Amino acid sequence: MAEGPSQHSTDLIDRAAFLRGRYLTSYAQCEFLLADLSFRVDNRFRYALESGSMRPKPWRKGPAR
């Protein structure tokens, strides 16, 4: 009877999946940061937004509620 993957293989696959998720999250955070900086510098958004619901909301001053 064939055994499943070894514990070492399973650990490597879990670690690879974790690192892939970290990479994708970091990339998304960089994209949001660049979009925010672009909007703040010249008050326009990089992508055309048709609906008003997708527009960036202005920053609030003070603590979040």
C-alpha positions as CSV (number, residue, x, y, z in Angstrom):
1,M,0.0,0.0,0.0
2,A,1.4,3.4,-1.0
3,E,2.0,5.9,1.7
4,G,1.1,9.6,1.4
5,P,3.6,12.4,1.1
6,S,6.2,12.6,3.9
7,Q,5.9,15.1,6.6
8,H,8.8,17.0,5.2
9,S,7.1,17.3,1.8
10,T,3.9,18.4,3.4
11,D,5.7,21.1,5.5
12,L,7.5,22.4,2.3
13,I,4.2,22.6,0.4
14,D,2.5,24.5,3.4
15,R,5.5,26.9,3.6
16,A,5.4,27.5,-0.2
17,A,1.6,28.3,0.0
18,F,2.2,30.6,2.9
19,L,5.0,32.5,1.1
20,R,2.9,32.8,-2.0
21,G,0.1,34.4,0.0
22,R,2.6,36.8,1.6
23,Y,3.9,37.8,-1.8
24,L,0.5,38.4,-3.3
25,T,-0.6,40.4,-0.2
26,S,2.6,42.5,-0.4
27,Y,2.0,43.2,-4.1
28,A,-1.5,44.3,-3.4
29,Q,-0.4,46.6,-0.6
30,C,2.1,48.2,-2.9
31,E,-0.5,48.8,-5.6
32,F,-2.8,50.5,-3.1
33,L,0.0,52.6,-1.8
34,L,1.0,53.7,-5.3
35,A,-2.6,54.5,-6.2
36,D,-3.0,56.5,-3.0
37,L,0.2,58.5,-3.6
38,S,-0.8,59.1,-7.2
39,F,-4.1,60.5,-6.1
40,R,-2.6,62.7,-3.4
41,V,0.1,64.1,-5.7
42,D,-2.1,65.4,-8.6
43,N,-5.6,64.7,-7.3
44,R,-6.5,62.2,-10.0
45,F,-6.8,58.4,-9.9
46,R,-4.8,56.3,-12.3
47,Y,-7.9,54.3,-13.5
48,A,-11.1,55.8,-14.9
49,L,-13.9,55.2,-12.5
50,E,-17.4,55.3,-13.9
51,S,-19.4,55.0,-10.7
52,G,-19.0,57.3,-7.7
53,S,-19.1,54.4,-5.3
54,M,-15.7,53.3,-6.4
55,R,-14.0,56.7,-6.0
56,P,-11.4,57.0,-3.2
57,K,-12.9,58.5,0.0
58,P,-11.2,61.5,1.5
59,W,-9.1,61.0,4.6
60,R,-10.7,61.8,7.9
61,K,-8.9,63.7,10.5
62,G,-9.0,62.4,14.1
63,P,-9.5,58.9,15.4
64,A,-11.5,56.3,13.6
65,R,-15.0,55.6,14.9
